[in-house]
Amino acid sequence: MLRKHLLDSARGRIVTLLQHGGLTVDEVASRLELTPNGVRAHLTAMERDGVVRRAGRRRGTTRPSSVFALTAEVQQILSGAYVPFLIQLVQLFEREWPDADVNRFMRKTGKNLAAEVRSTVRPTESLRSRVKAASDLLNDQLGAVTHVEENGHLIIRGATCPLAALTGTHPAICLAMESFVGELIGNAVVRECCERGERPRCCFEVSARAPR
């Protein structure tokens, strides 16, 4: 229902239309029965927000017109295949592999993911600064909603979980995120304390690593 509500807006209708291929301003205006100026204003804002991109030009009656298409990132977000496919993949791992192997695989996945993201965590900063930077990265790049608390330990606590479709029934996913956060922060002990009930929420307890 939420997805339908969002796509029922003017910009949502443009997104739905562009899922079928790139179009010019006039083509969008004609198909949605909107004014070209109105469509142009929407597309300008959507281009600025990274929703659409210019994908070439099309010959018109008087001059060429820019063709607008959805960005690859938006196409991925709109796809309904990723979550069901990932759920089946995790279920297969859990059926075919021993728990220890699944956990080891998830931790390695989290570590590899940390190597792929654009990290803003600086290893020379204080532990609290590194934890705050890791929390910000979770929000900015993975769609989490987290903040940092201090209660004897530093805690990254989430209002939701970006992998809620999986974590409720597959706790090993939280180990992947634990490894991910630990790799970002560096030189610290990270322990997941996630809530996996009806409303899954992220939680990572962080403490300084004891000197050797």
LINFENNOR-V478754 format. One record per pair of residues at least 4 apart in sequence whose ideal C-beta (glycine too) atoms are under 7 Angstrom apart, sorted by the first residue. I is the first residue (numbers start at 1). J is the second residue. D is the distance in whole Angstrom. If there is no record, write none. Layout:
{{I;J;D} {I;J;D}}
This chain:
{{1;5;6} {2;6;6} {3;7;6} {4;8;6} {6;12;5} {7;12;4} {7;13;7} {7;15;6} {7;16;5} {8;12;6} {9;13;7} {10;14;7} {10;34;7} {10;42;6} {11;15;6} {11;42;5} {11;46;6} {12;16;6} {13;17;6} {13;32;6} {14;18;6} {14;28;6} {14;32;7} {14;42;6} {15;19;7} {15;51;7} {15;70;7} {17;23;7} {17;28;6} {17;31;6} {17;32;7} {18;22;7} {18;23;6} {18;52;7} {18;68;7} {18;69;6} {18;70;5} {19;70;7} {19;78;7} {22;55;5} {22;67;4} {22;68;6} {22;69;4} {23;27;4} {23;28;5} {23;67;7} {23;68;6} {24;58;6} {24;65;4} {24;66;7} {24;67;6} {25;29;6} {25;36;5} {25;39;5} {25;40;5} {25;43;6} {25;65;7} {26;30;6} {26;36;6} {26;65;7} {27;31;6} {28;32;6} {28;39;5} {29;34;5} {29;35;6} {29;36;5} {29;39;5} {34;38;5} {34;39;5} {35;39;7} {36;40;6} {37;41;7} {38;42;7} {39;43;6} {40;44;6} {41;45;7} {42;46;6} {43;47;6} {43;52;6} {43;68;5} {44;48;7} {45;49;6} {46;51;4} {46;52;5} {47;52;5} {47;53;7} {50;71;6} {50;73;7} {51;70;7} {51;71;6} {51;74;5} {52;68;5} {52;69;7} {52;70;6} {52;71;6} {53;69;6} {53;71;5} {54;66;5} {54;67;7} {54;68;6} {55;67;5} {55;68;7} {55;69;4} {56;67;5} {57;64;4} {57;65;6} {57;66;6} {57;67;6} {58;64;6} {58;65;5} {58;67;5} {59;64;6} {60;64;6} {60;65;5} {70;74;5} {70;75;5} {72;76;6} {73;77;7} {74;78;6} {75;79;7} {81;85;6} {82;86;6} {83;87;6} {83;165;5} {84;88;6} {85;89;6} {86;90;6} {86;166;7} {87;91;6} {87;165;7} {87;166;6} {88;92;6} {89;93;7} {90;94;6} {90;166;6} {90;170;5} {90;173;7} {91;95;6} {92;96;6} {93;97;5} {93;102;5} {93;105;7} {94;102;6} {94;170;7} {97;101;4} {97;102;5} {99;103;6} {100;104;6} {101;105;6} {102;106;6} {102;172;5} {103;107;6} {103;172;6} {103;175;6} {104;108;6} {105;109;6} {106;110;7} {106;172;5} {106;173;7} {106;175;5} {106;176;4} {107;111;6} {107;175;5} {107;176;7} {107;179;4} {108;112;6} {109;113;6} {109;176;5} {110;114;7} {110;176;4} {110;177;6} {110;178;7} {110;179;3} {110;180;4} {110;183;7} {111;115;7} {111;179;5} {111;183;5} {112;116;7} {113;117;7} {113;180;5} {114;180;5} {114;183;4} {114;184;5} {117;137;7} {117;141;5} {118;141;7} {119;137;6} {119;184;6} {120;133;5} {120;136;7} {120;137;6} {121;130;5} {121;133;4} {121;134;6} {121;137;7} {121;184;5} {121;185;6} {123;186;5} {125;129;4} {125;130;5} {126;130;7} {127;131;6} {127;154;7} {127;188;6} {127;208;6} {128;132;6} {128;154;6} {129;133;6} {130;134;6} {130;185;5} {130;186;7} {131;135;6} {131;148;6} {131;154;5} {131;156;6} {131;185;6} {131;206;5} {132;136;6} {132;148;5} {133;137;6} {134;138;7} {134;156;7} {134;181;6} {134;184;4} {134;185;5} {135;139;7} {135;146;5} {135;147;7} {135;148;5} {135;156;5} {136;140;6} {137;141;6} {137;184;6} {138;142;5} {138;144;4} {138;146;5} {139;144;5} {139;145;6} {139;146;6} {142;162;5} {143;162;5} {144;158;5} {144;162;5} {144;202;6} {145;158;6} {145;159;4} {145;160;5} {146;156;5} {146;157;6} {146;158;4} {146;202;6} {147;157;6} {148;154;6} {148;155;7} {148;156;6} {149;155;4} {149;157;6} {150;154;6} {151;155;6} {153;205;5} {153;206;6} {153;207;5} {154;206;4} {155;203;7} {155;204;7} {155;205;5} {156;181;7} {156;202;7} {156;204;4} {156;206;7} {157;203;5} {158;201;5} {158;202;3} {158;203;7} {159;201;7} {160;164;7} {160;201;6} {161;167;5} {161;194;7} {161;200;4} {161;201;6} {161;202;5} {163;167;5} {163;173;5} {164;168;7} {164;200;4} {166;170;5} {166;173;5} {167;171;7} {167;173;5} {167;174;6} {167;194;6} {167;196;6} {167;200;5} {168;196;5} {168;200;5} {171;196;6} {173;177;7} {174;178;6} {174;192;5} {174;194;5} {175;179;6} {175;192;7} {176;180;6} {177;181;6} {177;192;7} {177;202;7} {178;182;6} {178;190;6} {178;191;7} {178;192;4} {178;204;6} {179;183;6} {180;184;7} {181;185;6} {181;190;5} {181;204;5} {182;188;7} {182;190;4} {185;190;6} {185;206;6} {187;209;6} {188;206;5} {188;207;7} {188;208;6} {188;209;6} {189;207;5} {189;209;5} {190;204;6} {190;206;5} {191;205;5} {192;203;7} {192;204;6} {193;203;4} {193;204;7} {193;205;5} {194;200;7} {194;201;7} {194;202;6} {194;203;5} {195;200;6} {195;201;4} {195;203;7} {196;200;5}}
